[in-house]
Amino acid sequence: MGFFSFMGRVLFASLFILSAWQMFNEFDATGGPIAKELIPKLTVVRKNLSSKLGIGIPDINVRQVIASIIFLKGVGGILFVFGSTLGSFLLLLHLALTTPILYDFYNYRPNKPEYSLLLNDFIQSTALFGALLFFMGMKNSIPRKQSRKKTPKTKTV
């Protein structure tokens, strides 16, 4: 059972680790190709938050956002492979912050082709979020190693 659990964690985390590695290799002074996609989406989020909260939100540095994404995916994925709850928490944080921003299907009409593509990716990220919650729940439900105290033998008189 331990081998299959480890292998499942490796396969699950490989999605995040390989993605972080690719983003790291493409990272440059502008933030890489992901920056071109992320800048307009962060601008929309900033405008929506400004209008809802009634305060001005400062500009968001896209390079720092991308570096944070790389860190959360890479470190979280590696720690998750070894069964760390911290690793799953980092991956949960990454998914919670990036999923609604990257897959903003709610900004499109249902008859647009972007709508169904973004909705599918949003649902996939939500499923990954649920799998991480399941892992954390299972990890916490297993009792820690209990010390086995030997029961003293009764002495015969």
N, C-alpha and C positions, 0 to 999 in steps of 0.2 A: 504494500500500500504506500509506503514512503517514497518509493521510486516513481510511481505514477503521479503522486502529488507534486513531487519536484519537477517532473517532466511537464506537467500541466502548467506550473508556475513559469517555467522557462518559455514554453510556447506562448503563454499569455503575455509575459513581459517582453518577449521579442518584438511584439508590435510597437511598444513604446520605445524600447532601446534602439531598434533600427531606425525608427523615425527620428529620434533625437540625434543619432549619428549622422543621418543624412542632413538634417537641419544644421548641425555643427559644421559639416564640410562645406555647406553652401553659405554659411554666415560670413558677411563681409561688412564693409563700412556702412552700407545702406541697410543692412539687416538680411539681405538675401532675397530670393524670389518670394518668400512668404510675406515679406514686408509690403509688396505691391498689392497683395490681397487683403492684408490686415489693416492697412492705413485707412481705406474708406470705411471699413466695418467699425473700427475704433472711433472714427469721426461721427458716425451715426449714433453709436452708443453714447458718446460724449454729449452730443446735442440732445438726445432723449433724456439723459440724466439731468442735464442743465435745465431743461424745460419742466421736468417733473419735480425736481428738488427746489427750483427757483434760485439756485446759486450758480455761479460760473465755475465750471470744471476746467482746471488747467490742461494744457496740451499733454498728451501722453507720448513718451519717448518709445517709439516702436522697437528700437534696438534692445532696450531694457526688457520690454515685454517678451521679445523673442528669446533673449538670453534666459529669462525666467522659465519660459516654456521648455527650453532645452535642458535646463537644470532639473526641473520637476520630472520630465519624462525620463532622463538618463539616470539620475540618482534614484528616483522612485522605482524605476524598472529593475535596476540592479539589486536594490534592497528587497524588492518583492520576490525576486528569484530565491533569496535565502529565507523567505518566510517572514520577513519583518512586517510588523503592523505599521511602522513608520513609512515604509515603502508604499504600502497600499494607501496610507493617508495622503502621501505626496501625489500619487496618481489620482486619487479622488479630488484633491484640490485642483490639479491640472484640468481634469474633466469638468469640474464644476465652474471653473472660471472661463475656459475656452469654448465649451460646447455652445452656449447661447450666443456667443459672439461670432464664432466661425460659421455656424450653421443656422443662419438667421432666416429660416424659411418663412417666418411670420412677417417679413417685410415684402413678400411677393404674393401675387394672386395665385390661387390654385390652378388656373389654366396656363400659367407660365411654365416653361420647361425647367427653370431653375428651382421652382418650388419643390417638385418631387425629388430632385437630386439632393437638395439641402435637407429635406425632410427625412430621406433615407439615411443620410449621414448623421443627422441629429438622433434618430432612433437607435442607430448603431452605437453611438457614443453613450446614449442613455443605457443601453444594454451592458456596455462595458462598466459603467458606473454601478449598475445593479450587481454585476459579477463581483466587483471589488467589495461592495457592501456585504454580499454573501460570504466572501472570504473572511472579512473581518468578523462577521457574526459567528462563523464556524470556528475561527481561531479563538474567539473568546468563550465559546461554549465547551471547548475541550479543557478538562481540568488539568492544571499543572501537575508535574510529577509529584506524587505524594511519597513522603518518606515511609518506607516500609520498616516499621519497627517489629522486631521479632517478639513474639509473645513469649513471655517467660514460661518455661516448662514448670509444671507443678512437681514439686519434690515429694517423693514418697517417704514416709516415715517408717 
